[in-house]
């Protein structure tokens, strides 16, 4: 209950201060557009996906860049303060670290691709969308939790 209250208040403060809700996947798109522009500016400008980011100006000079940097710095400070900074692979006894990392990368790639297809990530569509009572936010959250439950049932054997 307390975590939900804090998350709701953080979302409210984000709306008030920046005029935007929470969300992070747009940063990866902006980073890819900027990186593409460094390597091939002409191709990036002509690209129908990255071109609009470049026409709007420096894609990394956006509220979402500062949000992501703040999350990374805050996470590091919190982990350091709690003495929880270490490199390890959380896994069950029946899976190798390499396979666990492979599953995590594959899952991350699928979620990232889905976020770009939907034009929003779990926090952007689910949390910010439902905070403004958008039907898409609630539909997304129901689908996200249902899919998570189904996948957890399939992956459960790896942790036993």
Buried (B, 14 or more C-beta within 10 A) or exposed (E): EEEEEEBEEEBEEBBEEEEBBBBBBBBBBBBBBBBBBEEEEEEBBEBEEBBEBBEEEEBBEBBBBEBBEEEEEEEEEEEEEEEEEEEEEEBEEEBEEEEBEEBEEEEEEEBBEBBBEBEBBBBBBBBBBBBEEEEEBEBBBEEBEEEEEEEEEEEEEBEE
